[in-house]
Every structure is written in C-alpha cells, then in structure tokens.
C-alpha cells in the first residue's frame, strides 16, 4: 500500500487539464499522455483486456483467482483535472509530521494553507500531508483515485493468497467538464456494479448527489443615447441584474449546505445591447429541482410581460440526476464499502455529494456506481492537499471490498 504515494507523484506531474470550450473527446489531447502511461503500467502488471479507445477511455481486467462465480466489481477514476486552475508544472510539497500550524505554500506571494481558514487540517496533526506550491492545483482530483486503484490492483497481484473475483478498472476523460460518461461502454466494461474513487476526505461514502441543470439566460436590450433615453432605452445589463436579483438570495452556494440546493451564476458577459449569464441549478430533491427550473422560467416570463416583448430568453438543460434512485434498490453495495472501511478502522461518513460524479450518470446507464473517498481536500485550486495516510487507507478499502466479495 505504501507505494501509492510514489504513483501519485508520478501521475500529478502530467498535465491533464480538460477544456470546456473544446468540442472534441477528449477535450485535450494531453489527457492521452497519462492514459498511455497507465496502459503501459497495466501491461507490465499483466492485466487482461486492456483497451484504450480513440476517445481516451482506458479499461482493463484483473482475472478472478477463485473457482466460483461472484459479482464482477469495477473501480473507476477520471484522468482529467479541473480547467479552473493550472495543472502545468505541478510541484508538490511534503509536510511531514504536521504540527497543526500554518503551512507556507508560496513564500514570495505570502500564500498560506491555514487551519484558521480550513479547520479540517487539524484532523491530520502528526500525519504527512502533500500540498501545492501555491501556483497550481495538486491534481488529487482524481489522480489520487487512479493511484489508489493501481496500487490496490498491484497489491492483489503481488499477494495471490488474497482471493478475489474478476475486477474491472476504468479511467475516463473529461469528468471535470461533465462529459466523463459520454462514451463509457457499460456493456463492454462488464461489471455488475462499480465504485468511483473520486470522493473527498477519509471515510466519505456517497450514493446521493445533486440533480443538475445548466441555465443560460440571454437578454436583448435597446441602446439609445443616454441623453434621450427616458422610456426608450432597455439596458440589457440592468435587466440581467434584475433577473438575478429575483432569484432567492438564500439559495446560493455560499449560503447552503447538506441537502440544500442552489442557483450559481458562473459566467456573465454583456453590454447595453445584449447580456448573457450562465448558471448552475442544483438540488438533491427532484421536486425542488423542478421547482427551481420553473422559477427561472417564471421570472423570465414576468420580465417579458413587464416590457411587453420577449427581451429575455432562458435555456435549461438537464445534466445529470441523483443516483440515489438507482442505488437504493441495491444497497448491499453500500454495505460492502461500509464494511470494508470499518475493517480498515475508518468511520464511514455516509452523506450526500454536493456536486456530481461520473457515478451518477453511470448509475442511470445501468452500472450502479456509488462514490468512495480518495482523501483529498480543497479540490480545483491552489489550496488543495491530501494526507498520505488517507490515500493508503483508500487503497486498503479497495482491497477489502475485493477480498470480501470472494468470501
């Protein structure tokens, strides 16, 4: 289990950032740089059915070493890292025997990873923590998951006395931009169920996630010289702000937690003539999710009625749904993971994901796929970090699931 750190460090050196503006799959060709490296490692381990598709989906099989038929389990992680922050020239820092104080990420720019801002750091006093250098993300989302899966598979190969059934592993591109399952061949993958190794802190076990939609708002205004604008000008910027202000202020990410949903503006551009705003709509509850979409449309209708013309249009696209609907009929796969954690002396933290995962879409594609922790914190930015012990424990959980299925 100890070599998970070495694998992780190798993988994060490879820039695999995805690109939401790209129309190709993968969205960036550099994701192949890691996929090809992983394929070579799989071949050296002697895995079977190794396939790397032209869309950068990599899969392989560890054959069963028992004589009875048991369910085929899969483990899945994604190759890409988030497009928000640079993933080039990642230079991790190793903080051994963490004392619970501020960690200097970048001395020149006075960037600190502080328990005053991130109190969960205190949980890892005495442990070894890997951080960024304050200039890039770390890439634990989801190269930690890849390292944990590869380490667990290598451990099982090197310890053949551990009995297990057939195990499938899969690595996908473009999860961070919502396309990770677009070309995933569930039938060819051939697992009865799977787990995405894509969660956060140690112990996380998740089978509920947001229902998700994207909301595009376009406002078309009318520009008139401001000196003669009375009762003539329609300033699209003002109308767009009016739309945003009519959304519930309490339903924003910064004011919500747990099962509470939100409207999240992520991009705005415009001028007097035309303004566009892009939103994320999220809610765990299907009825509340539908109500949020209806509210956005109703606000637009009211604004159009006020101006007696269609100056604002909204386009709402569903992205993914709460996988709880597909997992609840097969809750024994949650029990497998829970027991595996308890055997590793980990307290399971069963809670909803305030986000999405490939597992959500895969569950609706016929592959029940809850989410297990990788151990990382503060994904997607310069404050990202991961304790080495958490990665080793995640690897142990994978091994425990595999051997317990064979009992």
Secondary structure, DSSP 8 states (H G I E B T S, - for coil): -TTHHHHHHHHHTS--B--TT--SSSSSTTHHHHHHHHHHHHHHHT-EEEEE-TT--EEEEE---SSS----EEEEEE--B-TTS--TT---EEE-S--SS-EEEETTTTEEE-TTT-GGGGGGTTS-EEE--SSS---HHHHHHHHHHHHHHHHHHH-TTS----EEEEEES-GGGT-TTTT--HHHH--SEEEEEEE-STTEEE----EEEEEEEEEE-B---GGG-TTT-B-HHHHHHHHHHHS-TTSSGGG--TT--EEEEEEEEE-SSEEEEEEEEEESSHHHHHHHHHHHHHHHHHHHHHHTS--EEEEEEEEE--THHHHGGGTHHHHHHHHHHHHTT---EE---SS--HHHHHHHTT--EEEEE--EESTTSTT-EEEHHHHHHHHHHHHHHHHHHT-
